[in-house]
Amino acid sequence: MREVDFGEDTVMTPRQRVIAISAAAGAAALALAVWLIVALTGSPATAPPSAAPQSTALLSPFTGEPVPALGPVLAVKIDNLKQARPPTGSSQLTSST
């Protein structure tokens, strides 16, 4: 391995390079661990107290009105494109047979 020259009379040996890289990696890992601990254990934002008590009634996700129970939903898509419309005037076509 070739030695790295850091100045006129300062030369880093391979062992010193390994130690320097290990120390830098350890410091980075320690900084990341401290940041994660602080970020994950911070105090959660408290919700403002509500004036009215929460209702336990089920509400429809579409209308917002109270419903007795939530059931399966049937969805229908209606296109308004010319290609999606049914053909009109086909009764006026003549056959050339």
Secondary structure, 3 states (H helix, E strand, C coil): CCCEECCCCCEECHHHHHHHHHHHHHHHHHHHHHHHHHHHCCCCCCCCCCCCCCCCCCECCCCCCECCCCCCCCCCCCCCCHHHCCCCCHHHCCCCC
